[in-house]
Every structure is written in C-alpha cells, then in structure tokens.
Amino acid sequence: MTMTGESLGESRQYAKASDEVSKATESVFNRIRRLVLASLWSLKPPRLWGVPNVLWMVTKHAFSTSVARKRLPDPEMALKHPDGLVGICPDLRVETLISGYRAGLFQFCHVRPYKWWAPSTRMVLRLPDFHMEKNLRRRLRSGRYTVTFDQAFKDVMHGCAEPRPGRLPLTWITEEIIEAYYAMHAAGYAHSVEVWDEDGNLAGGVFGIAVGEVFFTESQFARQRDASKVGFATLSRHLQHWGFALNDAKYYSGHLAQAGFQLMPRSQFNALLARHCERAGKPGLWTVDDTLDVGNWDPKATDADAARPAA
C-alpha cells in the first residue's frame, strides 16, 4: 500500500505536541449556511423543547466570571432537555478537552459557543462483549483491506465530516475542531484508524480519544462496503490486547447495539471513568500489531487463553 506524502508528514510531526489550536477560518457564506442548517436541525422535536434552555445557558455563561467559565461543570447537573447539556466549553485547548473527558464530559456543537455534554445514559462497550458478525469475519480474512493506525489523522477526520446520504449536510467536525483534535493527536491522546483498499485509497476510518484505559469513539466513515466495520473491529482487538476496559460511543444506535454496546447510566459510567482514566493506558503513537489475528478473534477469551495450547 502506498501512503501519501501528507500522511507520512503527519506521522513525523507526531512528537511535536502543542496545546495551541490553529486559527482555522470559515468563510462568511459557510458560517451562514451552518447557522441555517443548525437551526433546521434544532427545530425538530424533541430537540426543539431544549432550545430555551440552550439559550439561557449561553446567556448565563456570557455574564459569568472568568473563573466560573473555566470551571468544569458537574455531569450530574446536566439538563433533561436537551438531554445532557451541562455547560459551555470555554476553549478547545488540549488540557481543557482532556479534563472534560476524564470527568465524563465531551464537547459538541454545530454553532458556537462550544458546549459540554453528559447524557443521562452512555452507549458503552466492554471489550469482551464485542460481537463480530460472520460476514465481517469473512471480510477481515479476505485481505481486501489494510488497516493502519495514526497514519492519516486529518484525512480520517475530513472523511468523517463528509455529508451522509439521506441526512442533513451538517457536521460538528469543522476546520477548527479538526485542528483542536489534531493538537490532541500530537499530544498522544487522539488516534485514527485508516482502512485502505487494494489500490491505496482511503476506504474508511475511525477516530477517537484515549484517556487511560478508556477509548472514546468520536466518529467513523466508510466510502466502501464494510470499511469502517473492518477498522472498528481491528481497533477493538487492539484495545483489548492493550488492556483497555471500555469504549464509549456516547449515544444509542442499532448498529452499536448489534456490535455489543450497551446503555449505561451516567453515574455508573462516571464511576468507571474515575477508576480507568487514571491508569497508564497507551499514550503516544499507535501502530497495528500484525501478530493479532482479528478475523479469528474471540473477544471473550483473554490473550493468555489464546496463547494456551488446546487440551
């Protein structure tokens, strides 16, 4: 597989960690377009019911002190409408975002200001519960795709930002967000999974944040059939091998439920974060371990069990 010069350049720059987010600009036209689309998105029930609370929280933040603005909100004080809105994220610096993740918060917005969220339930995967469909196993064994880690981080984020068929062409992954998460990538927290086809094209990918023994999946995309599933299965196999405890995908979806994710109450989730986010984890640049046979992986068997000879 042939990597692009840009992808190789990203890898070489990995060690140059920086907490400074580039001043990515958005044209006036795109800002207006984003505002219109975001307004349409928010007007659909039940999101519409939370609009007054959003406006009140933004107004309250605007008149708060500088000290109060920097203080992380209590996840248990999150609103019911909209579910999980708990505060305003003051900036996108690495230390701010990672502190939020440790506390069970994540930033998300279509229109500024950036907001902290802590939904009442989280869609969480314990790695032994991962379920892999037979068709996916066959796809993994076919060798059609090659998977890498941390080789084309920005390319993956741009892929995740692409419009999805049948959905409003609106994304939270703006250029400013890409720069902020790339700063976390350079600092060793954010990681990408690249899935390449036989011609060296980026067929799909996943990106997320690793804090201690917890991985937070942010987004994934597929330009070719099953590409993102192949990437996610490969990621999950490595997370288990590296001793990760959880993978958080935030919100419920049928696809995630089929893969083994389950809804977990916020208080239980945050208790697990308090334990696992403080552990060593796997900081730094990630690479694929070619000795791990993802196609024949049994998630319920530990690596020690797999290495033990059959009786």
SULQUI-V613159 format. One record per helix or strand of 3 or more residues. SS is the DSSP state (H for helix, E for strand). FROM is the first residue (numbers start at 1). LEN is the number of residues. If there is no record, write none. Layout:
# SULQUI-V613159
[[SS	FROM	LEN] [SS	FROM	LEN]]
This chain:
# SULQUI-V613159
[[H	5	8] [H	28	15] [H	47	16] [H	66	5] [H	75	3] [E	85	4] [H	94	9] [E	106	3] [E	115	3] [E	121	6] [H	127	3] [H	134	9] [E	146	4] [H	153	9] [H	175	12] [E	190	7] [E	202	10] [E	214	9] [H	227	15] [E	246	5] [H	254	5] [E	262	4] [H	266	11] [H	294	3] [H	303	5]]
